[in-house]
Structure formats: C-alpha cells, structure tokens
Amino acid sequence: MTTGMEMPEQPRSRRQTRAAILTHLLQSGGSFRPPLAKAVRLSEASLSRILFDLKAEGLIEEVRRPAPYVGGPTGLVSLDRTVALAALELTGEWLSVGVGNLSGELRYIERVPLPRKPTVETVGRVFREALNLLHDWTRRRRIRLAQIGVTVPGLGRLSEFGNPIIPCDIAQLDDMLGEQFAGVPVTFTNSVVAHAAFHRCRTENYPFTDAHLFVFVGQGVAGAWIDDPIEDDALEPVELGHMVFGTGGPRCRCGHHGCVEAYTSLPALAELLRITEAELLQLGSDWVTTLPLTARLRQELRQRLFRLGLAIGNTLNVKPCRGVVVSGWPSLLAEDDRKAVNDGIDSSLLGGRKLAQVSLAFVPPSTGNDPQAALAFAAFCLARSGGMPTASTEAA
C-alpha cells in the first residue's frame, strides 16, 4: 500500500477511510494511534472520532501496552478478536469449513470429503452438508457471523461456462448461503486471491507494502495483483499458469499442451518425483528433505523453475510492477535452485530484471492449511468494506 506523497490526495468516502484503518490494522496486527494516523493520512483528532465509532460497533479494541518511547502512546489499537467470520475453502480433496476471528484464530473446523470424480450435483451436496454443519455450530453458540469468504479453485472470467478445475454452480452455492445465512455478506473468490490475502495479512515481515505480483504454485499455478486494499481491484487474479511454451509439451488440465502449469504444478511435481499427488501432499514441506534429489532431478527442477520465471517475466511485460512474491514448493528449494526463477524473469522481461528494478521474494507454501486462506480473505473483505453492510457480491 503506497503512503505519504505517493498517494493521490483525493477525497475519501467514510467507507474508504474506515477501510483504510481496518486494512492497516489487519496487515500490521495492531498499531499505536500516532503511526496509525500517519499511515492512513488522518489527523489524530479525525482518527479518534472514527476509532470511537469502530470501537462502539465492536470492530476494534484498544489495550494498554508499554509506550514505545518515553512519553509515547500506551493504547495499542487492534481488530476485535470477538468478531466471527466463516470460511469455506474448496480443494481437490475436500471442502473445509471453519469459523474464526480477524486475527486468524480458528474456533471450529470441519472437512467434508469430495467424491473421487466430483460433478456439479455432488459438489452441491457437499456444500449443503458443510453449510448445515456451519449453521448448527453457530446456532448452538448463538454466534452471529460478520462475513463469509468462499474460495474456489479456478474461479474467474470463464466460470459461467463451467469451472475448469472442480465443477460447481456458483449461483446455486450463493443461493444456499443466502438461505442459511440471510443478511450475512458472502464473497466468492479464486483460490489464488485467498492465498494472496493470507500471506499479505498473516506472513510475518511480508516483503512488499506497495503494488506487486503474487504467484501461487500449488495444485494449479496462478497469480494475483496486490494493490492498495481499499481499491476495488486490490486483489485481482491473473491466469499466468496457462501461458503455453510449446504445443509439444505435457497436456494441461485446461486442454492445451505445454502450459507452465503442466510443468510446475504440484501434480506435475509429483509425477516428476515418481510419487502420487496424495503422497506429495502428505509429505507437505518435508518432501524436499525426505526424497532423494539426484543431480539430474535437481537440473530438471531448475528447468521447470526457469519456465515459471519466463511466465512471470511475460506477465510483467503486460503489466509492469517492481515486486514479485512466489509461494509454493519453489520456496522450499535452496537459493541456488531458486535462482532459475530469476534467470527466467531476466530472459523474458523487457530490459531485464535489473533494469526494470524488479525484486523477487519467496514466502512459505500455504497449501494444506485450509481454511486459513478463506478465513484471511473473509477478514480482508470485512476490512475493505469498512465494516459497513454491503450487498452479497461475487469477486471474479
């Protein structure tokens, strides 16, 4: 998020001002009043008035902490931990449902398995079962949800013609949620957007604060543009995983041959390592130390990472930015191996990486921690709304 002189000085609505405060608290984990006022470009008097409202609405809390310096502030402002959010995260194996708070603490989690070959009908039944569990759990505890976040792999501009990864009818699922949780804001998004929100809000010392490209290497390969969180397109998916590098390459699930996803996704990695995808998922981050990586295998991994870098560089040619964050299995490899991503970017980016002043950073994989990504996305949606009621929306 740009700050200070870099941001255009234009009038902000009440919602945008509240959103700026809540998203800053979400991404920072809490702040004393003077730096918070500076970060959101408000006088301390104006900030105090808005904080009074947010506190009265139960969205924030202020606790006494030792002053950061002599005579400094002692009230640390943070998001209220009693606000309840629901998360539904669809993966290749199951639908995770959970209830947690704005800090990412989960109070309830359930996983409803998907059939081996899911259809629109069977996925609909799985959602119905998960929503019944969620409804019963919240009703028994008299919990009122403030926001529901739903993540679906591959959700995007072509989803109305059938989801390319897990078949489901988004309109039908939205209707189900409306029946069970009337009046609760619901937002659907692509899985990559949720993982981007998770890392931006939950990863300690996240590498960038201004606009950048987030790349997620998981069951699929996708990207998301991350920008000022109060903007409508603050988290916008980009299909870089289906960039084709030769029609003679391996077949991708999208139907084409030679997509970067067909070389670098978790299924492609599992095939290269000669284990099943389920075995790879079970190993988690330990595969890199558990499985023997021969020199030949390591060289193949580098070639695949080079292709990933080419796809990232080509994406930056279309929409330049100075930061790239990669999450997924490439993050687990040694720096010498990861250098292949840099080399790929350098080989395709106009002017090269150094001239374009592009910085590349890696963050840990977040696959397998569902529904944490959906929960972080729900928190992001609530913060971006300024905590004010909005109509149910679907984010493509």
C-alpha positions as CSV (number, residue, x, y, z in Angstrom):
1,M,0.0,0.0,0.0
2,T,1.5,3.3,-1.0
3,T,1.7,6.0,1.6
4,G,2.5,9.7,2.1
5,M,3.3,11.7,-1.0
6,E,3.0,8.7,-3.3
7,M,-0.8,8.5,-2.8
8,P,-3.0,10.9,-4.8
9,E,-4.7,13.3,-2.4
10,Q,-8.3,12.9,-3.2
11,P,-11.4,12.9,-1.0
12,R,-12.2,9.6,0.5
13,S,-15.7,8.4,1.5
14,R,-16.4,7.4,5.0
15,R,-16.3,3.7,3.9
16,Q,-12.9,4.2,2.3
17,T,-11.5,5.9,5.4
18,R,-12.8,3.2,7.7
19,A,-11.5,0.6,5.2
20,A,-8.0,2.2,5.2
21,I,-7.9,2.0,9.0
22,L,-9.2,-1.6,9.3
23,T,-7.0,-3.0,6.5
24,H,-3.9,-1.3,8.0
25,L,-4.7,-3.0,11.3
26,L,-5.3,-6.3,9.6
27,Q,-2.0,-6.2,7.8
28,S,0.0,-4.8,10.7
29,G,-1.6,-6.8,13.5
30,G,-2.1,-3.6,15.5
31,S,-0.8,-0.1,15.8
32,F,-0.5,2.8,18.3
33,R,-2.5,5.9,17.3
34,P,0.2,8.3,16.0
35,P,1.7,5.9,13.4
36,L,-1.8,4.7,12.5
37,A,-2.9,8.3,11.8
38,K,0.2,8.8,9.7
39,A,-0.3,5.6,7.8
40,V,-3.9,6.4,6.8
41,R,-3.3,10.1,6.3
42,L,-5.6,11.4,9.1
43,S,-5.2,13.9,11.9
44,E,-5.2,12.3,15.3
45,A,-8.4,14.1,16.1
46,S,-10.2,12.7,13.0
47,L,-8.8,9.3,13.7
48,S,-10.1,9.4,17.3
49,R,-13.6,10.1,16.1
50,I,-13.6,7.1,13.7
51,L,-12.0,4.8,16.2
52,F,-14.7,5.7,18.7
53,D,-17.3,4.5,16.2
54,L,-15.4,1.4,15.3
55,K,-15.0,0.5,19.0
56,A,-18.7,1.1,19.6
57,E,-19.5,-1.3,16.7
58,G,-17.3,-4.0,18.2
59,L,-14.8,-4.0,15.3
60,I,-11.7,-2.8,17.2
61,E,-10.3,-2.8,20.7
62,E,-7.6,-0.7,22.4
63,V,-5.4,-2.3,25.1
64,R,-2.8,-0.7,27.3
65,R,0.8,-1.6,26.3
66,P,4.1,-0.2,27.4
67,A,4.9,3.0,25.5
68,P,7.4,2.5,22.6
69,Y,9.3,5.5,23.9
70,V,9.3,7.9,26.9
71,G,6.1,9.9,26.8
72,G,4.8,7.9,23.9
73,P,1.3,6.4,23.4
74,T,0.2,3.4,25.5
75,G,-3.0,2.4,23.7
76,L,-2.5,-0.3,21.1
77,V,-5.3,-0.4,18.6
78,S,-6.1,-3.8,17.1
79,L,-9.0,-5.6,15.5
80,D,-11.5,-7.0,17.9
81,R,-10.9,-10.8,18.4
82,T,-14.6,-11.5,19.1
83,V,-15.7,-10.7,15.6
84,A,-16.7,-14.1,14.0
85,L,-16.1,-14.9,10.3
86,A,-16.8,-18.1,8.4
87,A,-14.6,-19.6,5.8
88,L,-15.3,-22.3,3.1
89,E,-12.3,-23.5,1.1
90,L,-12.7,-25.9,-1.7
91,T,-9.7,-28.1,-2.5
92,G,-9.1,-31.1,-4.7
93,E,-9.8,-33.5,-1.8
94,W,-12.5,-31.9,0.4
95,L,-14.4,-28.8,1.3
96,S,-13.1,-27.2,4.5
97,V,-15.5,-25.1,6.6
98,G,-14.4,-23.1,9.7
99,V,-15.2,-20.2,12.0
100,G,-12.5,-17.9,13.2
101,N,-11.7,-14.3,14.0
102,L,-10.0,-11.4,12.4
103,S,-6.6,-12.5,13.7
104,G,-6.8,-15.9,12.0
105,E,-7.6,-17.9,15.1
106,L,-9.9,-20.8,14.2
107,R,-12.6,-21.9,16.7
108,Y,-14.2,-24.5,14.5
109,I,-13.1,-26.6,11.6
110,E,-14.7,-29.4,9.6
111,R,-13.7,-31.1,6.4
112,V,-16.3,-32.8,4.2
113,P,-14.6,-35.1,1.6
114,L,-15.3,-34.7,-2.1
115,P,-16.1,-37.8,-4.3
116,R,-13.2,-39.2,-6.4
117,K,-14.9,-37.8,-9.6
118,P,-16.9,-34.7,-8.5
119,T,-19.8,-33.4,-10.5
120,V,-21.9,-30.2,-10.1
121,E,-24.5,-32.2,-8.3
122,T,-22.2,-34.0,-5.9
123,V,-20.2,-30.8,-5.1
124,G,-23.5,-29.1,-4.4
125,R,-24.4,-31.8,-1.9
126,V,-21.0,-31.5,-0.2
127,F,-21.6,-27.7,0.2
128,R,-25.1,-28.4,1.6
129,E,-23.7,-30.7,4.2
130,A,-20.9,-28.3,5.1
131,L,-23.4,-25.4,5.4
132,N,-25.7,-27.5,7.6
133,L,-22.7,-28.2,9.9
134,L,-21.8,-24.5,10.0
135,H,-25.4,-23.4,10.6
136,D,-25.8,-25.9,13.5
137,W,-22.5,-24.9,15.1
138,T,-23.1,-21.2,15.0
139,R,-26.8,-21.5,16.1
140,R,-26.0,-23.6,19.1
141,R,-23.4,-21.0,20.3
142,R,-25.6,-18.0,19.2
143,I,-22.8,-16.7,17.0
144,R,-23.6,-14.0,14.5
145,L,-21.2,-14.1,11.5
146,A,-19.9,-10.8,10.2
147,Q,-18.6,-12.1,6.9
148,I,-18.3,-15.4,4.9
149,G,-15.5,-16.0,2.5
150,V,-15.7,-18.8,-0.1
151,T,-12.7,-19.9,-2.2
152,V,-13.0,-22.0,-5.4
153,P,-10.0,-23.2,-7.5
154,G,-10.1,-21.7,-11.0
155,L,-13.0,-19.3,-10.3
156,G,-12.7,-16.5,-12.9
157,R,-14.0,-14.9,-16.0
158,L,-15.0,-18.2,-17.7
159,S,-16.6,-19.7,-14.6
160,E,-20.1,-19.2,-16.0
161,F,-19.3,-21.8,-18.7
162,G,-18.3,-24.4,-16.1
163,N,-15.4,-24.4,-13.6
164,P,-12.3,-25.8,-15.2
165,I,-10.9,-27.4,-12.0
166,I,-13.7,-28.5,-9.7
167,P,-17.2,-28.5,-11.2
168,C,-19.7,-26.4,-9.2
169,D,-22.5,-23.9,-9.8
170,I,-21.6,-20.7,-8.1
171,A,-25.1,-19.2,-8.4
172,Q,-26.6,-22.3,-6.7
173,L,-24.0,-22.2,-3.9
174,D,-24.7,-18.5,-3.4
175,D,-28.4,-19.2,-3.1
176,M,-27.7,-22.0,-0.5
177,L,-25.7,-19.5,1.6
178,G,-28.5,-16.9,1.3
179,E,-31.0,-19.4,2.6
180,Q,-28.9,-20.5,5.6
181,F,-27.2,-17.2,6.5
182,A,-29.6,-14.4,5.4
183,G,-28.1,-10.9,5.8
184,V,-24.5,-12.1,6.2
185,P,-22.2,-10.7,3.5
186,V,-20.8,-13.5,1.3
187,T,-17.9,-13.1,-1.2
188,F,-16.6,-15.8,-3.6
189,T,-13.1,-15.7,-5.0
190,N,-10.5,-17.6,-6.8
191,S,-8.2,-19.6,-4.5
192,V,-5.1,-17.7,-5.5
193,V,-6.7,-14.4,-4.3
194,A,-7.4,-16.0,-0.9
195,H,-3.8,-17.3,-0.6
196,A,-2.6,-13.8,-1.6
197,A,-4.7,-12.3,1.2
198,F,-3.5,-14.9,3.6
199,H,0.2,-14.1,3.0
200,R,-0.3,-10.3,2.9
201,C,-2.2,-10.4,6.2
202,R,-0.6,-13.3,8.1
203,T,3.1,-13.7,6.9
204,E,5.4,-12.0,9.3
205,N,7.7,-9.5,7.6
206,Y,5.9,-9.8,4.3
207,P,8.4,-8.4,1.7
208,F,6.3,-5.7,0.0
209,T,3.9,-3.0,1.1
210,D,3.2,-1.4,-2.4
211,A,1.7,-2.9,-5.6
212,H,3.2,-6.2,-6.6
213,L,2.5,-9.6,-8.2
214,F,1.8,-12.6,-6.0
215,V,2.4,-16.0,-7.7
216,F,1.0,-19.2,-6.1
217,V,2.4,-22.6,-7.2
218,G,0.0,-25.3,-5.8
219,Q,-2.4,-27.7,-7.4
220,G,-2.5,-25.1,-10.1
221,V,-0.3,-22.1,-10.9
222,A,-1.8,-18.7,-10.8
223,G,-1.1,-15.1,-9.9
224,A,-2.8,-12.1,-8.2
225,W,-2.1,-8.4,-8.5
226,I,-2.0,-7.0,-4.9
227,D,-2.5,-3.2,-4.7
228,D,-3.9,-0.7,-2.2
229,P,-6.5,-2.7,-0.2
230,I,-9.2,-0.1,-0.4
231,E,-9.3,-0.2,-4.2
232,D,-12.0,-2.3,-5.9
233,D,-9.3,-4.3,-7.8
234,A,-7.0,-4.6,-4.7
235,L,-6.7,-8.4,-5.3
236,E,-7.1,-9.3,-8.9
237,P,-6.4,-12.8,-10.3
238,V,-4.2,-13.3,-13.4
239,E,-4.0,-16.6,-15.3
240,L,-0.3,-16.8,-15.9
241,G,-0.3,-20.6,-15.3
242,H,-1.9,-21.2,-18.7
243,M,0.9,-19.5,-20.7
244,V,1.9,-22.0,-23.4
245,F,5.6,-22.7,-24.1
246,G,5.2,-25.2,-26.9
247,T,2.4,-27.3,-28.2
248,G,4.5,-30.4,-27.9
249,G,4.7,-30.1,-24.1
250,P,2.7,-32.1,-21.5
251,R,-1.1,-31.9,-21.5
252,C,-2.6,-29.4,-19.1
253,R,-6.0,-29.8,-17.4
254,C,-7.2,-26.8,-19.4
255,G,-6.9,-28.9,-22.6
256,H,-3.8,-27.2,-24.0
257,H,-0.3,-28.6,-24.2
258,G,2.8,-27.0,-22.8
259,C,1.3,-24.7,-20.2
260,V,3.7,-23.5,-17.4
261,E,1.2,-25.2,-15.0
262,A,1.7,-28.5,-16.8
263,Y,5.4,-28.2,-15.9
264,T,5.3,-26.7,-12.4
265,S,2.1,-27.5,-10.6
266,L,2.0,-30.0,-7.6
267,P,0.6,-32.8,-9.9
268,A,3.5,-32.2,-12.3
269,L,6.0,-32.2,-9.4
270,A,4.6,-35.4,-8.1
271,E,4.9,-37.1,-11.5
272,L,8.5,-35.9,-11.8
273,L,9.3,-37.3,-8.3
274,R,7.5,-40.6,-9.2
275,I,5.1,-40.4,-6.3
276,T,1.3,-39.8,-6.2
277,E,-0.1,-36.4,-5.6
278,A,-1.7,-37.6,-2.4
279,E,1.7,-38.9,-1.2
280,L,3.3,-35.5,-2.0
281,L,0.5,-33.6,-0.2
282,Q,1.0,-35.9,2.8
283,L,4.7,-35.2,2.9
284,G,4.0,-31.4,2.9
285,S,7.1,-29.3,3.1
286,D,9.2,-32.3,4.1
287,W,9.4,-33.8,0.6
288,V,12.5,-31.7,-0.2
289,T,14.5,-33.4,2.6
290,T,12.8,-36.8,2.6
291,L,13.0,-37.6,-1.1
292,P,16.5,-38.1,-2.8
293,L,17.1,-35.3,-5.2
294,T,19.7,-36.5,-7.7
295,A,21.7,-34.1,-9.7
296,R,19.6,-35.0,-12.8
297,L,16.4,-34.4,-10.9
298,R,17.6,-31.1,-9.5
299,Q,18.5,-29.9,-13.0
300,E,15.0,-30.8,-14.2
301,L,13.5,-28.8,-11.3
302,R,15.7,-25.8,-12.3
303,Q,14.5,-26.0,-15.9
304,R,10.9,-26.0,-14.7
305,L,11.5,-23.1,-12.4
306,F,13.1,-21.3,-15.4
307,R,9.8,-21.7,-17.3
308,L,8.0,-20.3,-14.3
309,G,10.3,-17.3,-14.4
310,L,9.6,-16.9,-18.1
311,A,5.8,-16.8,-17.4
312,I,6.3,-14.2,-14.6
313,G,8.6,-12.1,-16.8
314,N,6.0,-12.2,-19.7
315,T,3.3,-11.2,-17.2
316,L,5.3,-8.2,-16.1
317,N,5.7,-7.2,-19.7
318,V,2.0,-6.8,-19.9
319,K,1.6,-5.1,-16.5
320,P,4.9,-3.8,-15.0
321,C,5.5,-3.7,-11.3
322,R,8.6,-3.9,-9.1
323,G,7.8,-6.7,-6.8
324,V,7.1,-10.4,-7.2
325,V,6.3,-12.8,-4.4
326,V,6.3,-16.6,-5.0
327,S,4.6,-19.0,-2.7
328,G,4.6,-22.8,-3.0
329,W,7.1,-25.6,-3.5
330,P,9.8,-23.5,-5.1
331,S,10.2,-21.7,-1.8
332,L,11.4,-24.9,-0.2
333,L,14.4,-25.3,-2.5
334,A,17.9,-24.0,-2.0
335,E,18.7,-20.5,-3.2
336,D,20.9,-21.9,-6.0
337,D,17.9,-23.7,-7.4
338,R,15.5,-20.8,-6.9
339,K,17.9,-18.6,-9.0
340,A,16.4,-20.3,-12.1
341,V,13.2,-18.3,-11.5
342,N,15.3,-15.1,-11.5
343,D,17.0,-16.2,-14.7
344,G,13.7,-16.9,-16.4
345,I,12.3,-13.5,-15.5
346,D,15.5,-11.9,-16.8
347,S,15.2,-13.8,-20.1
348,S,11.7,-12.6,-20.9
349,L,11.3,-9.3,-19.1
350,L,11.8,-6.3,-21.4
351,G,15.1,-4.7,-20.4
352,G,15.9,-7.5,-17.9
353,R,15.2,-7.7,-14.2
354,K,17.8,-5.3,-13.0
355,L,16.9,-2.5,-15.4
356,A,13.2,-3.0,-14.7
357,Q,14.2,-2.9,-10.9
358,V,12.1,-6.0,-10.1
359,S,12.7,-7.6,-6.7
360,L,11.8,-11.3,-6.2
361,A,10.9,-12.8,-2.8
362,F,9.8,-16.2,-1.7
363,V,7.3,-17.0,1.1
364,P,6.4,-20.4,2.6
365,P,3.8,-22.7,0.9
366,S,0.3,-22.2,2.2
367,T,-1.3,-25.3,0.7
368,G,-2.7,-27.7,3.3
369,N,-3.6,-25.2,5.9
370,D,-7.2,-24.7,4.7
371,P,-9.5,-23.0,5.5
372,Q,-6.9,-20.4,6.7
373,A,-6.7,-18.7,3.3
374,A,-10.5,-18.4,3.0
375,L,-10.6,-17.0,6.6
376,A,-7.9,-14.4,5.7
377,F,-9.9,-13.5,2.6
378,A,-13.1,-13.1,4.7
379,A,-11.2,-10.8,7.1
380,F,-9.9,-8.8,4.1
381,C,-13.4,-8.4,2.7
382,L,-14.8,-7.2,6.0
383,A,-11.9,-4.7,6.4
384,R,-12.2,-3.5,2.9
385,S,-16.0,-2.9,3.4
386,G,-15.1,-0.6,6.3
387,G,-17.2,-2.8,8.5
388,M,-20.3,-1.3,6.8
389,P,-23.1,-3.5,5.5
390,T,-22.8,-4.3,1.8
391,A,-24.8,-6.5,-0.6
392,S,-23.6,-10.0,-1.3
393,T,-21.1,-10.0,-4.1
394,E,-19.0,-12.3,-6.2
395,A,-15.4,-11.4,-6.8
396,A,-14.2,-12.9,-10.1
